[in-house]
Amino acid sequence: MTKELSADLLVVGGGLGGVAAALGALRSGRTVILTEEFDWLGGQLTSQAVPPDEHSWVEQFGITRSYRQLRTGIRQYYRDHYPLTAASRAWGDLNPGAGWVSRLCAEPRTGLAVIEAMLAPWRGGGQLRVLKPYLPIAADVQGDTVRAITLRHRDTGAEITVLASYVVDATELGDLLPLTGTEYAKGFESRSDTGEPSAPDTAQPDNVQAVSVCFAIDHVDGNQVIDKPANYDFWRQYQPDFWGGPLLGFKAPHPRTLEITERSFTPNPDDDPLLVDADQRRNPGDGNLWTFRRIAARRNFVPGAYGSDICLVNWPMIDYMLGSIIDVSEEEKAAHLKSAADLSYSVFYWLQTEAPRLDGGQGFPGLRLRGDITGTDHGLAMAPYIRESRRILPITRIVEQDVSMTIHGNTLSKQYRDSVGIGMYRIDLHPSTGGDNYVDVESAPFEIPLGSLLPRRVKNLLAGGKNMGTTHITNGCYRLHPVEWNVGEVAGLLAAHCLNHGLTPHQVQADDALLTDFQSRLYAEGIEIRWPDVRGY
């Protein structure tokens, strides 16, 4: 017999958006059930192991108060528990990994620890129940209302049905959309549909951004070479048409210019972490792949604490382009994810055995997989890094023209009457399953319209992450860590606000007075809905 539970809000998906949605509703006095299919909460920050992609002003403004609490908490966790040097401990904007991609590159478990701490009081008080590892398998829908979602335990097969007044879909792939019959888009829209300069002439729904299975490595003495992966020979010769060389190599298209460039790889450079300037306005930071997404810089710690830096591999050559995992059979999805993992193992083996060194030799046999850092026995990240989801057909669809600097110059992008947050990132689309190269477009600081979180028809299902109402193109700047958190947090606050005041989300979005009241609530919660006078890059 299927067990039944109930709450005011059900949040399916425990990534950054899902965690933020739960916190928003809990702070508003509502009960929440939060589910996640992997063993860790935190999504792209933790189980997917990706350091946060953030804009240049993140230390001053442009994120929500609770996201800042997450970032501050990670830094404090290091100060409380790690053997930092005196200089690093005193560094106000401590960057533990001194990676060039972000001002806060850190080990995934630290983000997990802070997320768990943020949720702990609500779990203890009984307002929050967390179910993991559970996956959604069915929905009970009556008319335009989602009544309940049934979930299955990943390992035991036990099923639970959760009844809730509101449901937030914070899954990585928008899994609730087909289950609930909510209308959605996927892949490339056509230019005739969206008017976007970067869109193709014809819609390509199965053409989505590559997934990547990331992994952490260090470099130590001795021979750490793994067994040759079974599919290594295939990946060793694989070469996309636009790549400029084999995928397993340091040559690849530059995302912004598409010129073939060659990156360097120097394990454990003796650089000063306090001098790393992680600002993508000035330097995208990917010239040396070792320091690009480094998550532990040994010189931040007292001598002997870390024998090596720890580097997070989320590099061009691990992008898996051979097929989509959206709306395919479970068998095909599993096969693609296994193949993506095989690619990552092959990249690692190539680094160990064949990668060119500055001294003219080949391979770095001292490289070691750090599955202990990513929480796995197999050595890779716990979950695949998902860049692109199914997307609701929303009240308000965000298109390239709304955010492109070509349209707006380097000032602010389109302003929305129903803004519920802000964000900034370049439109950064990775190579896709249809064989497309990078799409990288300068964007202006943008707003998040409330209408992009609301399906056109379904009344009580809210988007809580990458399944919001962007297009394939604008997903490229709305998919990053702080925006996902903002979207989820607003979804949770909106559900609670509607329950507390006897409203519906669509009423709040459509009525100026109701919208202004909700936006005032967001302001009180520390959510910025307008940008100050800044310039895009």
N, C-alpha and C positions, 0 to 999 in steps of 0.2 A: 504494500500500500504506500502511495506517495505521501510523504510528509508535507503538511501545509504550514507556512509561516505568513505573517503579515506585518506591514510597516506603512508609515505615511509615504515613504519614498524608497523605491528599489533602484539601486545604481548597479548596472551590469557592466563590469569592466573596472578593474582596480588600478588602472594606470593613473597618470597625473590628473587627467580630467575627472576620473571617477573619484579619486581621493578628495579632490577639491570640491566636487559636487556634494559628497557626503558631509564634509566639514561645513559647507555653506548651509545646508539644511539643518544640521545638528545645532549650529550656533543660533538658528532661528527657532529652536524648541521642538523640532520634529524628530520622529524616529526614522531610522535608516537601516536598510539591509544592503550591504556592499558585497559584491561577488567578484571573484577573479579566477581565471583559469590556470594561472601559474602559481608557484609557491610564494613568490614575493609580490607585494604591492609596489606600485611605482612605475610600471611600464617602461617607457623609453629611458628613464633615468636609472633604473635598477635592473630589472630582469632583462632588458634589452641592452643595458650597459653603456648607453650613449651619454657622454657629458653634455650638459645643457647648451643648446644653440640659442644665444641670446643677443640682443641688440647692444649697441655701444654705450647706451646711457643707463644700463641696468642697475648700476650702483647708485644712481641718483633718482631716477623716476622711470615710469613706463612699465611697471609690474604691479600686481595687487599686493596689499599688505600681507596677506597670508603666504603668498609666494615668496615675499621677502623674508618672512619668518622661516620658511623652509631653507632658504639660502643661508640665512644667519645661523640657523640651527646646525647646518652641516659644518660651518666654520667652527662653531663653538664645540661641536663634537670632537673635532680634531684637537682643539685646545685642551679639552677635558681628558682625552684618552690617548693621544698620540705623543710620542717623544719629539716634539718640534724643537728646532733650534730657537734660541732667544729671539733672533731677528724675525724668523717666520711667525713665532707666536705673537710678536708685536705688530705684525703686518695686518692692518685693519681689513684690507680686502684680500685676505689670505686665499691664495690659489694653490691648494695642496699638490696638484699635479703639475703646476706651471705649464699647462698645455696652452697652445696658441689659439685654439678654437674657441675658448671660453674663459672668462675670468674666474670660473669656479669648476675646475676639473678635479674630480674626486672619485674615490673608489665607490662602486655601487652600493656596498653595504652601509656606507655612512648615510646616503640618502634614504635607504630603507629604514635605518634606525631612527632617523628624525621623523619620517612619515609615521612609523609605528608609535612614536612618542606623541605626535600631534593627535593621533586617534585614540590613544590609550584612555584618557579620562572618560570619553564617551562610551567606550567598550565596558569600562568598569562600572559606569553608572547605568548600563543597560539600554541606553538609547540607540546604540549601534551594535549590529551583529555583522561579523565578517565571515563569509562563506568562501573557502578556497581549499583545493582547486575545483571549481565548478564552471561548467560551460552551459550556456542557454541552448535548449533543444526544441522548445515549443512555446507558443503563446496562445492565451485565451483572449480573443478580441471580440468585443460586442459593438457593432457599428463602427464608430470612429474612436472608440475608447479601448485601450489596452487594460484588461482586467487583471491578468496574472501572467507570469512567466515561469515556465518549468525549467529547472536546471539539473544537470547530471554531474555527479562526482567523476572527475577525470579518471581515477584509479579504481574505485569500487563499483561504479555504475549506479550508486544510490541516487534517487531522484527527490527533489524538493520543489514544491510549487510555492511561489511567493506572490501574494496578493498585495497590491499597493495602489494608492490614489494616483501617484505619478511614477513614471519610469524614465530614468536617464539611460540612454544608450551610450556608454563610455567604452565600448569594446574597440579593439584596434581596427577591426574591419567593418564596423557597422553591422554586426551580426543580427541585431534585433530587427533591422529594417525588412529583410525578406520574411522573417518569422512572423512579424506583425502585419505584413501587407502594406507597410509604409512605402510610398513612392520614393524612388531614389535614382541617382545617376552613378555612373562609374566610368573610369577611363577618360579619354579625350572627348569633350564636346566638340561640335563642329563650329566653324567660324560663322556660318549662317545662323546658328542658334545663339551664340554668345557675343558675336562681333569682336572677339578677341584677336588682336594681331598675331599672337603666337599659336592660335588654334589651327588645326588642319581643316581642309575643305570639307571633309567627311568625318562624321563621328566615328570614334574607334573605342567602343566600350570595353574591349578586352585589352587595351593598351594602357598599362599602368606602370608606375615607377617600380624599379627594382626593389626587392627586399634584400636585406643583408643580414647574415649571421655573424655578429661581431665576436671578438675574443680579445682577452688580455694576455700580454706577454711580458717577460723580462729577459735579461741577458746575464747569464752566470757562467762560471767556469765549467769545463767538461763538455762531453758530447751528449746533447739532449735530443738528438735527432729522432723523430718518431718514425714508425713504419710508413713506407710509401703508401699514400692513400690509393684505394682501389681504382678510382677514376682520374688519377693524376695525369696520365698520358693524354686523356681527352682535354682536360683543362689546360695542360701545358701547351697544346697546339691551338687552343680556341682563340679566335681573334675577331671581335666585332668589326664590321666594315669601316667604322669611323674612328677606330681606336688608335691607329698609328703604330701598331705593334701587337704582340701577344697580350692578352688580358693579364697574364702573370708576368708583370714587368713594371718598371718604374716610369715608363712612358705612358701618357694618357692625355686626352683632351683637357685643356684648361677650361673649367666650367664657364668662365665669363667670356672668353674669346674663342674657344673651341680650337685654338692652336695646340699642336702636339707639344707638350712640355715634358721634361724629365725631372722627377723629384728625387731627392736624396734620402738616404736612410743611414743614420749614424747612431747605433745604440749607445746609450749612456754618455752623451756629450757632457763635458764638465762645465755646463753653463750655470749661471746664477739665476735661480728661480725668481728672485725679487726683481730682476730686470726684464722679465717676459712681459710684453705689452700685448695682451690679448684683445685687440681692437680690430675687427674686420673692416672698418673703414680704411685703415692704413695698410693692413696686411692680412690677406686671407689665412696665412699661417701654415699652409700645407706644403711649404717648400721642403722641409725635413719631416718626413712621415713619423719619425720617432717622437718628436716633440709636439706634433700637431695635436694629437688627442692623448697626450701623456696624462695619466691620472694619479701618479705618485712620483714626485721628483725627489730623489734620494737626498739631495742637498737641502731640502726643507726639514730634514729630520737629523737628529744627533748622529754623529759618525757611528757606523756599525748597525744602526737600526734597520736600514734597507741596504742590502748588498747591490741592488740595482734599481733603476727607475722601473716603473710599470707603465706600459704603453697600451692604450686601447686601440685595437685595429678596427677602424671603420673607414676604410680607404676605397678608392675607386675600384680596385681589382676584386673586391668581394661583392660587388653589386651583381645580383643574380637576375639575368635578363631572359631566361629561357622559357618563362611561362608565368601566368598570373595565378594567384591562389584565391581569387575572388570568384564566387559563383561557379566553382568546379566541384567535382565529386570529392568526397573525403579522401579517397584513394589518390586522386590526382594531386590534391593539395599536399598530402603527406609526401608524395614522390618529389614534388618541387621543393619542399622544405628540406628533404634529405639531400637533394642535389645541391641546394644552396649551402648546406653544411659541408658537403663534400668539397665544394669550391673553397670554402674557408680553410678546411684542412689542407687543401692543395696549395693555397697561397702560403700557409704557414710552412709547409714542407719545402716549397720553393725558396722561401726566405732562409730556411736552414741550410739548404743544399746548393742552390744555384744563383741566388741573388748576387749581383756584382758588388764587390767591395771597392773602397777607395784605393786599397793597396794592390789592386789588380787581381785578387783572388775571388773565389766564389763561395757564397754561403756563409751563414752565421750559425754554426752548430750549437752555440751556447744559448740560443733562444729557447725559451721554455714557455709552454702554455700554462696560464694561471687560472685554471678552472676553480681553484679555491677562492679566487677573487670574484668570479662571476657566479659562484654558488652551484657548480655542476661537477660531476665526475667525468663527463666527456670532454671537458676543457673549453668548450665554447660558451657563449652567452646562453642564459636560461631560455630566452625567447627570441624569435627573429625580430629584427628592427623593421617595423612597418611604416612606410612613408605615406601610403595612400590608402584610403578607405572607400567603401561605399559612401555616398553623400546624399543626405536628404534633399528632396525637391522642396525648397523652403519658401517662406513668405518673401524673404529678401535674398537673392542670389548675388554673391560677390564675384565680379568679373575683373579681368585684367585692367580694363580701362579705369576701374575705381582706384587702383593702387599704383599703376605704372608711373615712373618718373618721366617717361616720354610724354605722358598726358599731363601730369601735374607739375612738372619741374621737380626740384628737390625740396619743395615745401610739403605741406600735409596733403594726404590723399582725400578722397571723397568723405565728406562729413555726413553722418546719419542722424536724423532726429532721434532714433532709438538706440544710440550707441550705449553699449554696456561694458566697454573695455577698449583697450588699445594694445597695439603690438607693432613690431617692426622686424622685418627680415627681408632680404632679397627674395624674389621669386626664384627658388632654388630647386629645380626639378632634375632628378638623376636620370640616367639612361633608363629606357623603358622596355617592356616586354615586346613592344612592336618594332624594336630596333632603332628607336630615336636616340639622338645624342642628347647631351645636357640642354635644358632650356633655362637660361639664367638671365633674369631681367631686373634692372634696377627698380626698386620700389620706394615709395614714400611712406613715412610713418602713417599707420592706418588705424581705423576704428573697427570695432566688432559690433555689427548691428544685431539687435535682439531678434529681428526677423530671420536671421541666418541660423538661429537655433530652433526655429519652429517649423515643423512640417506643415504643408499647406492644408492638409485634411485632418490628420490624426491629432486629437485634442490633448492628450496627456502624456505623450512621448516627446522627450526633449533630447536634442543632440548634446553630447557631453565631451566632444573631442574632435578628431579629424573627420567625423561624419557630418560636420556642420555644412551649411549651404554655400560652400565654395565651388569653384569649377576645378577641373584637373589643373589648370594653370595657377589659379590663386591658392590652391592647396599648398603650393610651393612656398608660400610665406606665412600661411596660417597654421602650419602643422607642427611648429616647434614648441619646445617645452613650456615657456611662460604663457603663450597664447592658449595652448591646450588647457593649462591650469585655469586661466581666466574664464574660458568657455565653460568648463565643468563647474567652477565655483558659481558662476551666474546661473547655470541651470539648476543647481541645488537651491540657491537663494530664491529663484523664481518659483520653484515648486512650493517651497515653504510659504512664500509671500502669498501665493494664490490660495493655499489652504487656510492661511491665517486671516484672509480678507474675503473669502468666498468669491474669488475671481477665477478666470481662466487665463492661461498664458496669452492667447490670441486677443482677449480683451485688453490686457495690459499693453500689448504692443500697439494696438490700433487706436487707443484713446489717449489723447495728449495729457490729460490730467492724471489718469492712472499711471501712464508711463513716467511722468515727472515724479510722482510719488515713489515709484519703484527705483528710479535713478537716484533719488535722495537716499533711499535705503542702501544702495550700492556705495554711494559716497561715504556713508557712515561706516560701512564695512571696509573701507580702505581700497575701493576699486576705482581706479582712474578711468574716466570715460572720454576725456579730451586730452590731446597732446599740448604741451607748451610749444613755444616757437623753436622747433628743431628742424634740421635739414636732412633729407635722405642721402643715401650713399649707395 
